[in-house]
Amino acid sequence: MISLTPEAAEHIRESASQGNMADMPLRVAVTRREDGSFHYALGFDDINRQDDHNFESEGIKIVVAPQSLEMLNGAIIDYVDLDGSKEIIFINPNDPAQQ
């Protein structure tokens, strides 16, 4: 399961409304690179494939493809101030860089 902090959810809602995507779920994906590091991607997606896994956190619908599910299990998406700029971050217990 993936969860959003209230700050991340608010940022995602604002982004969706600005882009005319307020009703689209947030697709979250991760791939493991050759060196073992994780590369995260997220965006709004109105295509829900048959094998997708669907979640909801803080009122935001989240869609994850099966190949990302295990790597994202327990992940938290947050929106934080880093060095004077606001950024989305992933707090993921499965990410080798965060252990």
CNS distance restraints for C-alpha pairs under 8 A (distance, minus, plus):
assign (resid   1 and name CA) (resid  55 and name CA) 7.11 0.50 0.50
assign (resid   1 and name CA) (resid  72 and name CA) 7.24 0.50 0.50
assign (resid   1 and name CA) (resid  73 and name CA) 5.01 0.50 0.50
assign (resid   1 and name CA) (resid  74 and name CA) 5.44 0.50 0.50
assign (resid   1 and name CA) (resid  75 and name CA) 7.14 0.50 0.50
assign (resid   2 and name CA) (resid  55 and name CA) 7.33 0.50 0.50
assign (resid   2 and name CA) (resid  57 and name CA) 7.59 0.50 0.50
assign (resid   2 and name CA) (resid  72 and name CA) 6.62 0.50 0.50
assign (resid   2 and name CA) (resid  73 and name CA) 6.19 0.50 0.50
assign (resid   2 and name CA) (resid  74 and name CA) 5.65 0.50 0.50
assign (resid   2 and name CA) (resid  75 and name CA) 5.08 0.50 0.50
assign (resid   2 and name CA) (resid  76 and name CA) 5.88 0.50 0.50
assign (resid   2 and name CA) (resid  77 and name CA) 7.61 0.50 0.50
assign (resid   3 and name CA) (resid  56 and name CA) 7.79 0.50 0.50
assign (resid   3 and name CA) (resid  57 and name CA) 5.40 0.50 0.50
assign (resid   3 and name CA) (resid  58 and name CA) 7.82 0.50 0.50
assign (resid   3 and name CA) (resid  74 and name CA) 7.53 0.50 0.50
assign (resid   3 and name CA) (resid  75 and name CA) 6.50 0.50 0.50
assign (resid   3 and name CA) (resid  76 and name CA) 4.87 0.50 0.50
assign (resid   3 and name CA) (resid  77 and name CA) 6.29 0.50 0.50
assign (resid   4 and name CA) (resid   8 and name CA) 5.85 0.50 0.50
assign (resid   4 and name CA) (resid   9 and name CA) 5.98 0.50 0.50
assign (resid   4 and name CA) (resid  57 and name CA) 5.79 0.50 0.50
assign (resid   4 and name CA) (resid  58 and name CA) 6.43 0.50 0.50
assign (resid   4 and name CA) (resid  76 and name CA) 5.60 0.50 0.50
assign (resid   4 and name CA) (resid  77 and name CA) 4.82 0.50 0.50
assign (resid   4 and name CA) (resid  78 and name CA) 6.16 0.50 0.50
assign (resid   5 and name CA) (resid   9 and name CA) 6.22 0.50 0.50
assign (resid   5 and name CA) (resid  58 and name CA) 7.36 0.50 0.50
assign (resid   5 and name CA) (resid  76 and name CA) 7.12 0.50 0.50
assign (resid   5 and name CA) (resid  77 and name CA) 6.37 0.50 0.50
assign (resid   5 and name CA) (resid  78 and name CA) 5.31 0.50 0.50
assign (resid   5 and name CA) (resid  79 and name CA) 7.51 0.50 0.50
assign (resid   6 and name CA) (resid  10 and name CA) 6.18 0.50 0.50
assign (resid   6 and name CA) (resid  58 and name CA) 6.45 0.50 0.50
assign (resid   7 and name CA) (resid  11 and name CA) 6.30 0.50 0.50
assign (resid   7 and name CA) (resid  78 and name CA) 6.59 0.50 0.50
assign (resid   7 and name CA) (resid  79 and name CA) 5.59 0.50 0.50
assign (resid   7 and name CA) (resid  80 and name CA) 7.80 0.50 0.50
assign (resid   8 and name CA) (resid  12 and name CA) 6.11 0.50 0.50
assign (resid   8 and name CA) (resid  77 and name CA) 6.50 0.50 0.50
assign (resid   8 and name CA) (resid  78 and name CA) 4.87 0.50 0.50
assign (resid   8 and name CA) (resid  79 and name CA) 4.57 0.50 0.50
assign (resid   8 and name CA) (resid  88 and name CA) 7.04 0.50 0.50
assign (resid   9 and name CA) (resid  13 and name CA) 6.11 0.50 0.50
assign (resid   9 and name CA) (resid  57 and name CA) 7.99 0.50 0.50
assign (resid   9 and name CA) (resid  58 and name CA) 6.17 0.50 0.50
assign (resid   9 and name CA) (resid  59 and name CA) 7.68 0.50 0.50
assign (resid   9 and name CA) (resid  60 and name CA) 6.67 0.50 0.50
assign (resid  10 and name CA) (resid  14 and name CA) 6.22 0.50 0.50
assign (resid  11 and name CA) (resid  15 and name CA) 6.15 0.50 0.50
assign (resid  11 and name CA) (resid  79 and name CA) 7.27 0.50 0.50
assign (resid  12 and name CA) (resid  16 and name CA) 6.04 0.50 0.50
assign (resid  13 and name CA) (resid  17 and name CA) 6.20 0.50 0.50
assign (resid  13 and name CA) (resid  22 and name CA) 6.91 0.50 0.50
assign (resid  13 and name CA) (resid  60 and name CA) 7.84 0.50 0.50
assign (resid  14 and name CA) (resid  18 and name CA) 6.23 0.50 0.50
assign (resid  15 and name CA) (resid  19 and name CA) 6.22 0.50 0.50
assign (resid  16 and name CA) (resid  20 and name CA) 6.06 0.50 0.50
assign (resid  16 and name CA) (resid  21 and name CA) 4.66 0.50 0.50
assign (resid  16 and name CA) (resid  22 and name CA) 4.68 0.50 0.50
assign (resid  16 and name CA) (resid  23 and name CA) 7.94 0.50 0.50
assign (resid  16 and name CA) (resid  24 and name CA) 7.83 0.50 0.50
assign (resid  16 and name CA) (resid  44 and name CA) 7.66 0.50 0.50
assign (resid  17 and name CA) (resid  21 and name CA) 5.95 0.50 0.50
assign (resid  17 and name CA) (resid  22 and name CA) 4.99 0.50 0.50
assign (resid  21 and name CA) (resid  44 and name CA) 7.01 0.50 0.50
assign (resid  24 and name CA) (resid  44 and name CA) 5.78 0.50 0.50
assign (resid  24 and name CA) (resid  45 and name CA) 5.88 0.50 0.50
assign (resid  24 and name CA) (resid  46 and name CA) 5.29 0.50 0.50
assign (resid  24 and name CA) (resid  61 and name CA) 7.82 0.50 0.50
assign (resid  25 and name CA) (resid  44 and name CA) 5.73 0.50 0.50
assign (resid  25 and name CA) (resid  45 and name CA) 5.89 0.50 0.50
assign (resid  25 and name CA) (resid  46 and name CA) 6.51 0.50 0.50
assign (resid  25 and name CA) (resid  60 and name CA) 7.00 0.50 0.50
assign (resid  25 and name CA) (resid  61 and name CA) 4.78 0.50 0.50
assign (resid  25 and name CA) (resid  62 and name CA) 5.44 0.50 0.50
assign (resid  25 and name CA) (resid  63 and name CA) 6.47 0.50 0.50
assign (resid  26 and name CA) (resid  42 and name CA) 6.75 0.50 0.50
assign (resid  26 and name CA) (resid  43 and name CA) 5.61 0.50 0.50
assign (resid  26 and name CA) (resid  44 and name CA) 4.60 0.50 0.50
assign (resid  26 and name CA) (resid  45 and name CA) 6.24 0.50 0.50
assign (resid  26 and name CA) (resid  60 and name CA) 7.37 0.50 0.50
assign (resid  26 and name CA) (resid  61 and name CA) 6.15 0.50 0.50
assign (resid  26 and name CA) (resid  62 and name CA) 4.78 0.50 0.50
assign (resid  26 and name CA) (resid  63 and name CA) 6.03 0.50 0.50
assign (resid  27 and name CA) (resid  42 and name CA) 5.46 0.50 0.50
assign (resid  27 and name CA) (resid  43 and name CA) 5.43 0.50 0.50
assign (resid  27 and name CA) (resid  44 and name CA) 5.80 0.50 0.50
assign (resid  27 and name CA) (resid  45 and name CA) 5.92 0.50 0.50
assign (resid  27 and name CA) (resid  62 and name CA) 5.80 0.50 0.50
assign (resid  27 and name CA) (resid  63 and name CA) 4.66 0.50 0.50
assign (resid  27 and name CA) (resid  64 and name CA) 5.90 0.50 0.50
assign (resid  28 and name CA) (resid  40 and name CA) 7.56 0.50 0.50
assign (resid  28 and name CA) (resid  41 and name CA) 5.95 0.50 0.50
assign (resid  28 and name CA) (resid  42 and name CA) 4.52 0.50 0.50
assign (resid  28 and name CA) (resid  43 and name CA) 6.90 0.50 0.50
assign (resid  28 and name CA) (resid  62 and name CA) 7.01 0.50 0.50
assign (resid  28 and name CA) (resid  63 and name CA) 6.31 0.50 0.50
assign (resid  28 and name CA) (resid  64 and name CA) 5.52 0.50 0.50
assign (resid  29 and name CA) (resid  40 and name CA) 5.82 0.50 0.50
assign (resid  29 and name CA) (resid  41 and name CA) 5.16 0.50 0.50
assign (resid  29 and name CA) (resid  42 and name CA) 6.21 0.50 0.50
assign (resid  29 and name CA) (resid  64 and name CA) 6.31 0.50 0.50
assign (resid  29 and name CA) (resid  65 and name CA) 7.07 0.50 0.50
assign (resid  29 and name CA) (resid  68 and name CA) 5.62 0.50 0.50
assign (resid  29 and name CA) (resid  72 and name CA) 7.92 0.50 0.50
assign (resid  30 and name CA) (resid  38 and name CA) 6.37 0.50 0.50
assign (resid  30 and name CA) (resid  39 and name CA) 5.45 0.50 0.50
assign (resid  30 and name CA) (resid  40 and name CA) 4.45 0.50 0.50
assign (resid  30 and name CA) (resid  41 and name CA) 6.19 0.50 0.50
assign (resid  30 and name CA) (resid  68 and name CA) 5.45 0.50 0.50
assign (resid  30 and name CA) (resid  71 and name CA) 7.08 0.50 0.50
assign (resid  30 and name CA) (resid  72 and name CA) 7.23 0.50 0.50
assign (resid  31 and name CA) (resid  38 and name CA) 5.71 0.50 0.50
assign (resid  31 and name CA) (resid  39 and name CA) 5.30 0.50 0.50
assign (resid  31 and name CA) (resid  40 and name CA) 6.71 0.50 0.50
assign (resid  31 and name CA) (resid  68 and name CA) 6.92 0.50 0.50
assign (resid  32 and name CA) (resid  36 and name CA) 5.63 0.50 0.50
assign (resid  32 and name CA) (resid  37 and name CA) 5.68 0.50 0.50
assign (resid  32 and name CA) (resid  38 and name CA) 4.71 0.50 0.50
assign (resid  32 and name CA) (resid  39 and name CA) 6.37 0.50 0.50
assign (resid  33 and name CA) (resid  37 and name CA) 5.39 0.50 0.50
assign (resid  33 and name CA) (resid  38 and name CA) 6.18 0.50 0.50
assign (resid  33 and name CA) (resid  39 and name CA) 7.05 0.50 0.50
assign (resid  36 and name CA) (resid  96 and name CA) 7.43 0.50 0.50
assign (resid  37 and name CA) (resid  95 and name CA) 7.27 0.50 0.50
assign (resid  37 and name CA) (resid  96 and name CA) 6.68 0.50 0.50
assign (resid  37 and name CA) (resid  97 and name CA) 6.77 0.50 0.50
assign (resid  38 and name CA) (resid  95 and name CA) 6.36 0.50 0.50
assign (resid  38 and name CA) (resid  96 and name CA) 7.82 0.50 0.50
assign (resid  48 and name CA) (resid  52 and name CA) 6.50 0.50 0.50
assign (resid  48 and name CA) (resid  63 and name CA) 7.48 0.50 0.50
assign (resid  51 and name CA) (resid  65 and name CA) 6.93 0.50 0.50
assign (resid  51 and name CA) (resid  66 and name CA) 6.67 0.50 0.50
assign (resid  52 and name CA) (resid  63 and name CA) 6.39 0.50 0.50
assign (resid  52 and name CA) (resid  64 and name CA) 5.62 0.50 0.50
assign (resid  52 and name CA) (resid  65 and name CA) 4.69 0.50 0.50
assign (resid  52 and name CA) (resid  66 and name CA) 6.10 0.50 0.50
assign (resid  53 and name CA) (resid  63 and name CA) 5.73 0.50 0.50
assign (resid  53 and name CA) (resid  64 and name CA) 5.17 0.50 0.50
assign (resid  53 and name CA) (resid  65 and name CA) 6.24 0.50 0.50
assign (resid  53 and name CA) (resid  66 and name CA) 6.84 0.50 0.50
assign (resid  53 and name CA) (resid  69 and name CA) 7.76 0.50 0.50
assign (resid  54 and name CA) (resid  61 and name CA) 7.19 0.50 0.50
assign (resid  54 and name CA) (resid  62 and name CA) 5.75 0.50 0.50
assign (resid  54 and name CA) (resid  63 and name CA) 4.74 0.50 0.50
assign (resid  54 and name CA) (resid  64 and name CA) 6.53 0.50 0.50
assign (resid  55 and name CA) (resid  61 and name CA) 5.95 0.50 0.50
assign (resid  55 and name CA) (resid  62 and name CA) 4.99 0.50 0.50
assign (resid  55 and name CA) (resid  63 and name CA) 6.41 0.50 0.50
assign (resid  56 and name CA) (resid  60 and name CA) 5.42 0.50 0.50
assign (resid  56 and name CA) (resid  61 and name CA) 4.50 0.50 0.50
assign (resid  56 and name CA) (resid  62 and name CA) 5.61 0.50 0.50
assign (resid  57 and name CA) (resid  61 and name CA) 6.74 0.50 0.50
assign (resid  57 and name CA) (resid  62 and name CA) 7.47 0.50 0.50
assign (resid  64 and name CA) (resid  68 and name CA) 6.50 0.50 0.50
assign (resid  64 and name CA) (resid  69 and name CA) 6.24 0.50 0.50
assign (resid  65 and name CA) (resid  69 and name CA) 6.41 0.50 0.50
assign (resid  66 and name CA) (resid  70 and name CA) 7.79 0.50 0.50
assign (resid  68 and name CA) (resid  72 and name CA) 6.16 0.50 0.50
assign (resid  69 and name CA) (resid  73 and name CA) 6.08 0.50 0.50
assign (resid  71 and name CA) (resid  94 and name CA) 5.85 0.50 0.50
assign (resid  71 and name CA) (resid  95 and name CA) 7.44 0.50 0.50
assign (resid  72 and name CA) (resid  92 and name CA) 6.84 0.50 0.50
assign (resid  72 and name CA) (resid  94 and name CA) 7.07 0.50 0.50
assign (resid  73 and name CA) (resid  92 and name CA) 7.91 0.50 0.50
assign (resid  73 and name CA) (resid  94 and name CA) 7.54 0.50 0.50
assign (resid  74 and name CA) (resid  92 and name CA) 6.56 0.50 0.50
assign (resid  74 and name CA) (resid  93 and name CA) 6.67 0.50 0.50
assign (resid  74 and name CA) (resid  94 and name CA) 7.97 0.50 0.50
assign (resid  75 and name CA) (resid  90 and name CA) 6.66 0.50 0.50
assign (resid  75 and name CA) (resid  91 and name CA) 5.60 0.50 0.50
assign (resid  75 and name CA) (resid  92 and name CA) 4.29 0.50 0.50
assign (resid  75 and name CA) (resid  93 and name CA) 6.57 0.50 0.50
assign (resid  75 and name CA) (resid  94 and name CA) 7.88 0.50 0.50
assign (resid  76 and name CA) (resid  90 and name CA) 5.82 0.50 0.50
assign (resid  76 and name CA) (resid  91 and name CA) 5.05 0.50 0.50
assign (resid  76 and name CA) (resid  92 and name CA) 6.36 0.50 0.50
assign (resid  77 and name CA) (resid  88 and name CA) 6.87 0.50 0.50
assign (resid  77 and name CA) (resid  89 and name CA) 5.83 0.50 0.50
assign (resid  77 and name CA) (resid  90 and name CA) 4.76 0.50 0.50
assign (resid  77 and name CA) (resid  91 and name CA) 6.31 0.50 0.50
assign (resid  78 and name CA) (resid  88 and name CA) 5.65 0.50 0.50
assign (resid  78 and name CA) (resid  89 and name CA) 5.31 0.50 0.50
assign (resid  78 and name CA) (resid  90 and name CA) 6.41 0.50 0.50
assign (resid  78 and name CA) (resid  91 and name CA) 7.51 0.50 0.50
assign (resid  79 and name CA) (resid  86 and name CA) 6.59 0.50 0.50
assign (resid  79 and name CA) (resid  87 and name CA) 5.45 0.50 0.50
assign (resid  79 and name CA) (resid  88 and name CA) 4.46 0.50 0.50
assign (resid  79 and name CA) (resid  89 and name CA) 6.19 0.50 0.50
assign (resid  80 and name CA) (resid  86 and name CA) 5.36 0.50 0.50
assign (resid  80 and name CA) (resid  87 and name CA) 5.50 0.50 0.50
assign (resid  80 and name CA) (resid  88 and name CA) 6.52 0.50 0.50
assign (resid  80 and name CA) (resid  89 and name CA) 7.24 0.50 0.50
assign (resid  81 and name CA) (resid  85 and name CA) 5.37 0.50 0.50
assign (resid  81 and name CA) (resid  86 and name CA) 4.36 0.50 0.50
assign (resid  81 and name CA) (resid  87 and name CA) 6.36 0.50 0.50
assign (resid  82 and name CA) (resid  86 and name CA) 6.06 0.50 0.50
assign (resid  82 and name CA) (resid  87 and name CA) 6.74 0.50 0.50
assign (resid  91 and name CA) (resid  98 and name CA) 7.68 0.50 0.50
assign (resid  92 and name CA) (resid  98 and name CA) 6.97 0.50 0.50
assign (resid  93 and name CA) (resid  98 and name CA) 6.80 0.50 0.50
assign (resid  93 and name CA) (resid  99 and name CA) 6.96 0.50 0.50
assign (resid  94 and name CA) (resid  98 and name CA) 7.80 0.50 0.50
assign (resid  94 and name CA) (resid  99 and name CA) 7.88 0.50 0.50
assign (resid  95 and name CA) (resid  99 and name CA) 6.87 0.50 0.50
